[in-house]
Amino acid sequence: MFRTGSDSVNMSSPHTELITTPLLLMTTTLEQRFDALTPHLILDDVQRQVVGHLDKLTLQIMRWQLRYDRILLAKATLLGRIRLRLKPRKVKEPRYGIYLWGGVGRGKTLLMDAFYQYLPIASKQRIHFHQFMRTVHEQLQLLQGEPDPLRRVALWIRNRGWVLCLDEFIVNDIGDAMILAGLLEAMNQLGVVLITTSNTPPNMLYENGLQRQKFLPAIQLIQKTTQVIELNSERDYRLRNLEFHPSFIMGNEIERHTELTQFFYHLAPIEGAHSGWSITKPGHENTTPDATTIFVNHRLIQCIKVARDVVWFDFQALCGTARSTNDYLDICSRFSTILLSNIPELSQQRPEIITRFIHLIDAIYDHGVKLVVSSTTKLDDWGVTGASAKSFQRTKSRLIEMQSEHYWQSCHRPGS
């Protein structure tokens, strides 16, 4: 679930493993380390300005950690505890994080992951926003009937790491909106430092959402406790120097099905099929293969084929019916490759179907899952208007990157 300071970090977009040493951390800035360890990436001037802000925050966090360590050391002795009691209490210093927002593909996640990797403290965690809220709701469920449950959840979060990196802060769900103000307030009181990325400025979060007035305190708290930075780089780095993998399939229905079937058996040989799963042998496929089912969050979901860690769904099964973000997170944690067939013309689909598709792609991307899709229309022709238009731009950008050889060579991250 949460990626904590003791875990290895696999940077996303592009996915690169970074190695640091104490000497490197002490003698170089984040920008210098970034340049040395990712020579294949060239930051533009706007991105370098953001790196500068992250570098300043790194130094401030190290000061906070040093102060905390000194207090712990003093408490270890009787004399130290006496001195702490006699020492005049200082006004508690507020802690500020960073809210980094901007258009799709501008490097927000890349920069935050670099910050997380280079931050030389153990008490840190990095998680996608959807996964974070899923865990929060699970903890609240366990605390039903208990006094002040949000503060107890905030304490649980802080104990896992007081520096919290959240990727893709976006609020669409009224259930999330109603608890975020109280949760963020409790986290701030407990000294949690928030570093988050978003495609949306704070004042536009949950725009036009139900009972939005109850969410406004959360916006005010974000603006009060973070430095809001816009990453307004003009380039989408995901589209630079990509060598494309043939994972977007078009053609008539039979051609699409035949090519997806070849993909499936190339990625998941027949001997990898598990007992009880309906797997058709190569050369004996029907135009519509026999469907089977898998359990996802204790419910059955229909799929076309499944073997080992490869699964093939029809678009209707994942996005055309009621599915939650938790379903997508569960699937992405279990399967390293997903085949998704018969994606329709999205501009003709209901808003809830488009929203599910956006959440599905977010989960797939954040977990490093390989994706093979078939559609009747080109990706360039996928157009979405209305409330989901901005989020869908991120989805299209990610779908383009997910076709690259670089993405296909990266590792599956089931615990993201």
C-alpha positions, 0 to 999 in steps of 0.5 A: 500500500504505502511506500515508506522510507525503507522501501526501494523507489522505482521512479515513474515517468520514466521509471529509473532506480536511483542510488545515493550515498551520505557523502553525495547527499551532504555535498550536492544539491537535489538538482546536481544529484538529479543531473548526475543520476538521470543524464538521459533527462534534460530539465527545462528552466521551469522544472529546475526552478521547482527542483530548487524549491524542493531542495530548500524543502529538503534542507528544512525537513532535515532541520526539523528531523535534527531538532526532533532527534535532539529531543529524543536524545535528551529524553533518554536521560534523566538530566535531559528530561529535567532540562527539557522541562525547565527550558522555556517552551517555544511557539510551535513552528508551522511546517509547510509542504509543497502543492505542485500543479500543472498540465499533464506530462510536465514532470510533476511525478518525476520531480516529486519521486526524485525528491522522495528518493533523495530525502535522507530521512527514514520517516517518509512515505509515497503513495498515489492519492486513490490508494491513500484515500482507500486506506484512509476509508479502511482505517475509518471503517476499523475505527467505527464508534471510536472517539475522534477517528480522523485524528487517530487515522492521522496519527497512524499516517504520521507514524508511518512517515511524517513526510507524505508524498501524494501523487495525483491529488484529485477529488471527485468523490463526495465521500473523500471531500467530506473527510479531507478537511478534518483529516488534513487539519489533524495531520497538520497538527501532528506535524505531517508535511505534505508534498503533492502533485495535481493537475488542478490548482487548489481553488479548483479542486472538487469544482461543482461537486456536491456540498462543495462548501463543506470541502472549502476548509480543505482548500484553505488548509492546503493553501495555508500549509503548502507552497502552491507552485505551478509547473507551467512548462510548455512541453510534455516530456512523455512525448519526447524521444519515444520508441513505440511498442505495438500495443494499440490495436485497430482494425475490424473486430476479427482482426483486433481479436486475433491480434489480442489473442496472439499478444495474450499467448505471447505474454502468458503461455498456455502452461501458465494457466491456473486450474479452473480458469477457462483458457482456450488453446492457441489455434482454437479460439472463437471470435468471442472466446469463452469468458471466465471470472476472477474475484476482485474485492470479494466480487466476481468480474468477468474476463476473457482470458487469464493466466499467471499475471496476465488478464484480458478484459472487455472494456464493458466489464471494467468500465461499462458497469459499476466499478470502484477505484478499489477494484482497479487498484486490486487488479493492478496489484495482482496482474503485471499485464492487462489486455483491454478490448473494444474501447468505444468512441469515448465522446459518445459514452456517459460521464461515469463510464469516462470517469471509470476509464480515467481512474483505471488508467491512473491505477494501471500507470501508477502500478507500472502495469503493461497495457494492450488495448484495441479500439475502433478509433485512433487515440488521437481521435478520442475526445472528451468534453465537459467536467472530465475534459482536463483529467482526460488530457492526462489519460491520453498523455499517459496512454501515449507514454504507456505505448513506449518501449521505455515504459514496457521495459520498466518493472511492475510495482504491485505495492504502489 
